[in-house]
Amino acid sequence: MKLELCRFKVSDARFAGATRLEKGMLYINKGELIQAINREGLFESVDVEIARPGESVRIIHVMDAVEPRLKVEGGTTPFPGITGRMEIAGKGRTNVLDGVAVIQTGRRQGIQEGIIDMSGPGANYSLFSRTVNLVLLCTPASGMNDVEFDRATRLATLEAAMYLAEVTREAVPDEVEVYDIDTLAVKDNLPRVVYIYHLQSQGLLRDTFVYGEHARALLPTLLHPNEVLDGAITSGNYIIACQKNPTYLHLNNPVVRELGRRHGRELIFAGVIIANEHSTLMEKNRSAVFAAKLAQQVGAQGAIITQEGGGHADTDLMLTCRECEKLGIKTVIIANEIAGKDGTLPSLVDTTPEADAVVTTGNNDEMVSLPPVNRVIGGSEIAGIEGAPESGFVTALGRIYTATNQLGATRLTVREY
């Protein structure tokens, strides 16, 4: 299975009469974009604003982020099962607008606050402080409930991403990334490594989608790495902002990309096992046993395990680690911590003796001071924070979008002394 991701670099964006890409500048016809988002009239109103790196701008109520994409060969849509018919992702050519993100915002019951500061100390934490952001402001139609609004906004974000990427259809990419691990010659003595990729689907507004279907009832399933990088997984999960894996990061999963880079040289990338984080202990045990079985089935000698969310999701992580180790599969866990403001509290709510190789992506409870900004996009108040949203305040990293992301896609680093 061969996938080519054709990247078109975007350095800035502005509204204009025609949507086009010229020398890194993305020009956008705002009216056409809004029409693409709301062609079925599901929203009372739609607006779009642009936020650029370095601007004194704060984006609040962040729900999801999506990278603009266009499928040009090997399929009909970059998000199969959602924006088009069901077809297997991961082959052919997909065009990518690199350096820009579509950000969906909104407020309703069950969504936890997400903040992106485009400048200042807050910009040191969120990945999306470095992208040119097209921020969608969708107001639900009268009588629309939370579930309907969620479905409509998820689709609108993907539609906006596809509309923007259409400018690349006849253009020449700046860079082409080729993912073709199936044809690479590999040495037999290299260790076989599998990636166990936990998704969180636990009910309405807490769902991750695989080919358009929530993962709640899914047994652990083996995917080709290219499927992950080509739109098979999308997010509808509105947990703590720093722990959520937005659609953008499912498309750019750093673990998949790094294992693919090392395939054939340092290891054999044996595949991706997606596993849901369930709500009951019985389901968690079943999933862990089945994920370990699949890892053994593909001959894995090692496994990298990631999670989404925290609390009892730590149990899914530890059970899977234990079951793999019982089968002789060495594990490395990537997780963030909830260790209190000073870092002295227990970092995880569950553990197991077998979890002896754990990489931390930071402490959610660490406090950071955010200064005032000139402009706020996304709402008129911040959940849990007193005062105007443009004012300065102190908050935990947990509110900053992707600050301690559990895929390791963070701006935090570790320094060895």
C-alpha positions as CSV (number, residue, x, y, z in Angstrom):
1,M,0.0,0.0,0.0
2,K,1.7,3.2,-1.2
3,L,0.6,6.7,-0.1
4,E,1.9,10.0,-1.3
5,L,1.2,13.0,0.8
6,C,1.7,16.0,-1.5
7,R,2.4,19.0,0.7
8,F,1.7,22.6,-0.3
9,K,3.3,25.1,2.1
10,V,1.1,27.9,3.5
11,S,2.7,30.9,5.2
12,D,-0.3,33.2,5.5
13,A,-4.0,33.6,4.6
14,R,-6.3,36.4,3.8
15,F,-9.8,36.9,2.5
16,A,-10.1,37.8,-1.2
17,G,-12.4,37.7,-4.2
18,A,-11.2,34.2,-5.3
19,T,-9.9,31.2,-3.4
20,R,-6.4,30.4,-4.6
21,L,-2.8,29.7,-3.5
22,E,0.0,31.9,-4.6
23,K,3.6,31.7,-3.3
24,G,2.5,30.4,0.1
25,M,-0.4,32.9,0.5
26,L,-3.8,31.3,0.8
27,Y,-6.5,33.6,-0.6
28,I,-10.0,32.7,0.5
29,N,-13.4,33.8,-0.8
30,K,-15.2,34.0,2.5
31,G,-18.7,33.8,1.1
32,E,-17.9,30.6,-0.9
33,L,-16.3,29.0,2.2
34,I,-19.4,29.8,4.3
35,Q,-21.7,28.4,1.6
36,A,-19.6,25.2,1.6
37,I,-20.0,24.9,5.4
38,N,-23.7,25.7,5.5
39,R,-25.1,24.4,2.2
40,E,-27.8,22.5,4.0
41,G,-28.8,25.5,6.2
42,L,-28.1,23.7,9.5
43,F,-26.7,26.8,11.2
44,E,-28.5,30.0,12.0
45,S,-25.2,31.8,11.1
46,V,-21.6,31.1,10.2
47,D,-18.6,33.3,10.3
48,V,-14.9,32.6,9.7
49,E,-11.9,34.5,11.2
50,I,-8.2,34.2,10.6
51,A,-5.6,33.9,13.4
52,R,-1.9,34.0,12.6
53,P,1.1,33.0,14.6
54,G,2.5,36.0,16.6
55,E,-0.8,37.9,16.7
56,S,-2.3,39.1,20.0
57,V,-5.2,36.7,19.6
58,R,-6.8,34.1,21.9
59,I,-9.0,31.4,20.4
60,I,-11.4,29.8,23.0
61,H,-14.0,27.1,23.1
62,V,-11.9,25.0,20.7
63,M,-13.7,21.8,19.6
64,D,-11.5,20.3,16.9
65,A,-8.7,21.1,14.4
66,V,-8.5,19.6,10.9
67,E,-5.8,19.8,8.3
68,P,-7.1,20.8,4.8
69,R,-6.8,17.8,2.4
70,L,-7.9,16.7,-1.1
71,K,-7.9,13.2,-2.4
72,V,-6.6,13.2,-6.0
73,E,-5.8,9.6,-6.7
74,G,-6.6,6.2,-5.0
75,G,-10.0,7.4,-3.6
76,T,-12.7,9.9,-3.8
77,T,-12.5,11.7,-0.4
78,P,-9.9,12.4,2.2
79,F,-12.4,11.3,4.9
80,P,-13.9,8.0,3.7
81,G,-17.1,7.0,5.4
82,I,-18.0,10.6,6.4
83,T,-17.7,12.9,3.5
84,G,-18.0,10.2,0.9
85,R,-18.5,6.5,0.4
86,M,-16.7,3.9,2.4
87,E,-13.4,3.0,0.8
88,I,-10.0,2.0,2.3
89,A,-7.8,5.0,3.0
90,G,-4.0,4.9,2.7
91,K,-3.2,4.6,-1.0
92,G,-2.8,6.9,-3.9
93,R,-2.2,10.7,-3.7
94,T,-3.5,13.1,-1.1
95,N,-2.9,16.8,-1.3
96,V,-2.2,18.6,2.0
97,L,-2.3,22.3,2.8
98,D,0.7,22.4,5.2
99,G,0.9,25.1,7.9
100,V,-2.8,25.8,8.1
101,A,-5.6,24.4,10.2
102,V,-9.4,24.7,10.3
103,I,-10.4,25.3,13.9
104,Q,-14.0,24.6,15.0
105,T,-15.3,26.4,18.1
106,G,-18.5,26.1,20.1
107,R,-20.1,25.9,23.6
108,R,-22.5,23.4,24.8
109,Q,-23.0,21.0,27.7
110,G,-20.3,18.4,28.0
111,I,-17.5,20.2,26.2
112,Q,-14.4,21.1,28.2
113,E,-12.7,24.4,27.6
114,G,-9.9,24.6,25.0
115,I,-7.6,27.7,24.5
116,I,-5.1,28.6,21.9
117,D,-3.0,31.7,22.4
118,M,-1.3,32.8,19.2
119,S,1.4,34.8,21.0
120,G,3.0,35.1,24.4
121,P,3.8,32.3,26.9
122,G,0.7,30.4,26.0
123,A,2.0,30.0,22.4
124,N,4.9,28.0,23.8
125,Y,2.5,25.1,24.5
126,S,-0.2,24.6,21.8
127,L,0.8,23.2,18.4
128,F,-1.8,25.4,16.8
129,S,-0.1,28.6,17.9
130,R,2.3,27.8,14.9
131,T,-0.4,27.3,12.2
132,V,-2.4,29.8,10.3
133,N,-5.8,29.1,11.7
134,L,-9.2,29.5,9.9
135,V,-11.6,29.6,12.9
136,L,-15.2,28.6,12.3
137,L,-17.9,30.2,14.3
138,C,-21.1,28.2,13.8
139,T,-24.3,29.2,15.6
140,P,-26.9,26.4,15.8
141,A,-30.3,26.8,14.2
142,S,-33.3,27.3,16.5
143,G,-34.3,24.0,18.1
144,M,-31.1,22.1,17.3
145,N,-30.0,19.9,20.1
146,D,-26.4,19.2,21.2
147,V,-26.2,15.9,19.3
148,E,-27.4,17.5,16.0
149,F,-25.1,20.5,16.5
150,D,-22.2,18.2,17.1
151,R,-22.9,16.2,13.9
152,A,-23.3,19.4,11.9
153,T,-20.1,21.1,13.2
154,R,-18.0,18.0,12.6
155,L,-19.2,17.7,9.0
156,A,-18.8,21.5,8.5
157,T,-15.1,21.4,9.7
158,L,-14.3,18.6,7.2
159,E,-16.2,20.4,4.4
160,A,-14.2,23.6,5.1
161,A,-11.0,21.6,5.0
162,M,-11.8,20.0,1.7
163,Y,-13.0,23.4,0.2
164,L,-9.6,25.0,1.1
165,A,-7.5,22.1,-0.2
166,E,-9.3,22.2,-3.6
167,V,-6.9,25.0,-4.6
168,T,-4.1,22.4,-4.9
169,R,-5.9,20.2,-7.5
170,E,-3.8,21.4,-10.5
171,A,-0.8,22.7,-8.6
172,V,2.7,21.3,-8.1
173,P,3.5,20.4,-4.5
174,D,6.4,21.8,-2.6
175,E,7.2,18.4,-1.1
176,V,6.0,14.8,-1.5
177,E,6.2,12.4,1.4
178,V,6.0,8.7,0.3
179,Y,4.8,6.1,2.8
180,D,5.4,2.6,1.3
181,I,6.6,0.3,4.0
182,D,5.3,-2.8,2.3
183,T,7.9,-2.7,-0.5
184,L,10.9,-1.7,1.6
185,A,13.5,-4.4,2.0
186,V,14.1,-5.2,5.7
187,K,16.5,-7.3,7.6
188,D,15.1,-10.3,9.4
189,N,17.1,-9.6,12.5
190,L,15.3,-6.2,13.1
191,P,12.9,-6.1,16.0
192,R,9.2,-6.2,15.1
193,V,7.3,-3.3,16.7
194,V,3.6,-2.7,16.8
195,Y,1.8,0.5,17.8
196,I,-1.3,0.1,20.1
197,Y,-3.3,3.3,19.5
198,H,-6.0,3.9,22.1
199,L,-9.0,5.9,21.0
200,Q,-11.6,7.3,23.4
201,S,-15.3,6.6,22.5
202,Q,-17.5,6.5,25.6
203,G,-20.7,8.1,24.5
204,L,-22.2,11.3,23.0
205,L,-19.6,14.1,22.7
206,R,-17.0,11.6,23.8
207,D,-16.5,9.7,20.5
208,T,-13.7,9.0,18.1
209,F,-14.7,7.8,14.6
210,V,-13.2,5.1,12.5
211,Y,-14.3,5.4,8.8
212,G,-17.3,7.4,10.1
213,E,-18.5,5.0,12.8
214,H,-17.8,5.5,16.5
215,A,-15.4,3.1,18.1
216,R,-17.5,2.2,21.2
217,A,-18.3,-1.4,20.3
218,L,-15.0,-2.0,18.4
219,L,-12.7,-4.8,19.3
220,P,-9.1,-4.0,18.8
221,T,-8.5,-3.8,15.1
222,L,-5.4,-4.0,12.9
223,L,-4.9,-1.0,10.5
224,H,-2.2,-0.3,8.0
225,P,-0.2,2.7,9.1
226,N,-1.2,4.5,5.9
227,E,-4.9,4.3,6.8
228,V,-4.2,6.4,9.9
229,L,-2.3,9.1,8.0
230,D,-5.0,9.2,5.3
231,G,-8.2,10.1,7.1
232,A,-9.5,6.8,8.6
233,I,-9.8,8.3,12.1
234,T,-11.5,11.5,13.0
235,S,-12.4,13.1,16.3
236,G,-15.6,14.0,18.0
237,N,-14.1,13.9,21.5
238,Y,-14.4,17.0,23.8
239,I,-12.4,15.9,26.9
240,I,-9.7,18.0,28.6
241,A,-8.2,20.2,25.9
242,C,-4.6,19.1,26.5
243,Q,-5.4,15.4,26.4
244,K,-7.7,15.4,23.3
245,N,-6.3,14.0,20.0
246,P,-7.8,16.3,17.4
247,T,-8.5,15.1,13.8
248,Y,-5.4,17.1,12.8
249,L,-3.1,14.8,14.9
250,H,-4.9,11.6,13.9
251,L,-3.9,12.7,10.3
252,N,-0.3,13.5,11.5
253,N,0.2,10.9,14.2
254,P,3.8,11.4,15.2
255,V,4.2,7.8,16.5
256,V,3.1,6.4,13.1
257,R,5.3,8.8,11.2
258,E,8.4,8.0,13.4
259,L,7.9,4.3,13.2
260,G,7.5,4.5,9.5
261,R,10.7,6.6,9.2
262,R,12.6,3.9,11.2
263,H,11.1,0.9,9.3
264,G,13.6,-1.2,7.6
265,R,16.6,0.6,9.2
266,E,16.1,0.2,13.0
267,L,12.9,-1.9,13.3
268,I,10.1,-3.5,11.4
269,F,6.8,-1.6,11.8
270,A,4.4,-4.5,12.1
271,G,1.2,-2.3,12.1
272,V,-1.2,-0.2,14.1
273,I,-3.7,-1.8,16.5
274,I,-6.5,0.6,17.4
275,A,-8.2,-0.1,20.7
276,N,-11.1,1.8,22.3
277,E,-11.0,3.0,25.9
278,H,-14.1,1.5,27.4
279,S,-16.3,2.4,30.4
280,T,-16.5,-0.9,32.3
281,L,-13.7,-3.1,33.7
282,M,-15.0,-6.1,31.7
283,E,-14.7,-4.3,28.4
284,K,-11.3,-2.9,29.4
285,N,-10.0,-6.4,30.1
286,R,-11.4,-7.8,26.9
287,S,-9.9,-5.1,24.8
288,A,-6.5,-5.4,26.5
289,V,-6.4,-9.2,26.0
290,F,-7.5,-8.9,22.4
291,A,-5.0,-6.1,21.6
292,A,-2.1,-8.2,23.0
293,K,-3.3,-11.2,21.0
294,L,-3.2,-9.2,17.8
295,A,0.3,-7.9,18.6
296,Q,1.5,-11.5,19.1
297,Q,-0.3,-12.5,16.0
298,V,1.7,-10.1,13.8
299,G,4.9,-11.2,15.5
300,A,5.6,-8.1,17.6
301,Q,8.5,-8.2,20.0
302,G,7.8,-4.7,21.2
303,A,4.8,-2.3,21.4
304,I,4.4,1.4,21.8
305,I,1.2,2.2,23.6
306,T,-0.6,5.6,23.7
307,Q,-3.8,6.8,25.3
308,E,-6.4,9.5,25.0
309,G,-7.8,11.1,28.1
310,G,-7.0,10.3,31.7
311,G,-8.6,8.9,34.9
312,H,-9.9,5.5,34.3
313,A,-8.4,5.6,30.7
314,D,-5.2,4.9,32.6
315,T,-6.6,1.4,33.4
316,D,-6.9,0.6,29.7
317,L,-3.3,1.7,29.2
318,M,-2.0,-0.5,32.1
319,L,-4.1,-3.5,31.3
320,T,-2.9,-3.5,27.8
321,C,0.7,-3.1,28.9
322,R,0.4,-6.0,31.3
323,E,-1.2,-8.4,28.8
324,C,1.5,-7.6,26.2
325,E,4.3,-8.2,28.7
326,K,2.7,-11.5,29.7
327,L,3.1,-12.6,26.1
328,G,6.8,-11.5,26.1
329,I,6.1,-8.2,24.2
330,K,8.2,-5.4,25.6
331,T,6.2,-2.2,26.0
332,V,6.8,1.6,26.1
333,I,4.0,3.8,27.2
334,I,3.5,7.5,26.3
335,A,1.2,9.4,28.7
336,N,0.8,12.7,30.4
337,E,0.4,13.3,34.1
338,I,-2.1,14.8,36.5
339,A,0.3,15.3,39.3
340,G,-0.9,18.5,41.1
341,K,0.4,22.0,40.7
342,D,3.8,21.2,42.3
343,G,4.1,17.7,40.7
344,T,4.0,15.8,43.9
345,L,0.8,13.9,43.6
346,P,0.5,10.4,42.0
347,S,0.8,11.0,38.2
348,L,-1.6,8.3,37.1
349,V,-4.7,6.9,38.7
350,D,-3.7,3.3,37.8
351,T,-0.4,1.5,37.2
352,T,1.1,-2.0,36.9
353,P,4.6,-3.4,37.8
354,E,5.1,-4.2,34.1
355,A,4.9,-0.5,33.2
356,D,8.6,0.2,33.7
357,A,9.2,2.2,30.5
358,V,7.0,5.3,30.5
359,V,7.5,8.6,28.6
360,T,5.8,11.6,30.0
361,T,4.4,14.4,27.9
362,G,4.0,16.8,30.8
363,N,1.9,17.6,33.8
364,N,-1.7,18.8,33.1
365,D,-1.8,20.6,36.5
366,E,1.2,22.8,35.9
367,M,0.2,26.4,36.1
368,V,0.9,29.1,33.4
369,S,0.2,32.8,33.4
370,L,-1.4,34.1,30.2
371,P,-1.2,37.8,29.5
372,P,-4.0,40.0,28.1
373,V,-4.6,39.9,24.3
374,N,-6.1,42.3,21.9
375,R,-8.6,40.0,20.3
376,V,-10.6,36.9,21.3
377,I,-12.2,34.5,18.8
378,G,-14.8,31.9,19.7
379,G,-16.9,33.4,22.6
380,S,-17.4,36.0,25.2
381,E,-16.3,34.2,28.3
382,I,-14.0,31.3,29.3
383,A,-15.4,28.4,31.2
384,G,-14.0,28.4,34.7
385,I,-12.2,31.7,34.4
386,E,-13.5,35.0,35.9
387,G,-13.3,38.2,33.9
388,A,-13.2,39.1,30.3
389,P,-11.6,36.4,28.0
390,E,-9.1,39.0,26.6
391,S,-7.8,39.7,30.2
392,G,-4.7,38.1,31.7
393,F,-5.2,35.1,34.0
394,V,-3.4,32.0,35.5
395,T,-4.6,28.6,34.4
396,A,-3.5,25.0,34.3
397,L,-2.0,23.5,31.1
398,G,-5.1,21.3,31.0
399,R,-7.0,24.2,29.3
400,I,-4.4,24.8,26.6
401,Y,-5.2,22.9,23.5
402,T,-2.8,20.0,22.9
403,A,-0.3,21.3,25.6
404,T,0.5,17.8,26.9
405,N,-0.8,15.8,24.0
406,Q,-0.5,12.1,24.6
407,L,0.7,11.2,21.1
408,G,3.9,13.1,21.9
409,A,2.9,15.9,19.5
410,T,3.8,18.7,22.0
411,R,6.0,21.7,22.1
412,L,7.4,20.5,25.5
413,T,10.9,18.9,25.5
414,V,13.0,16.9,27.9
415,R,16.5,18.0,28.8
416,E,18.9,15.4,30.1
417,Y,21.5,16.6,32.8
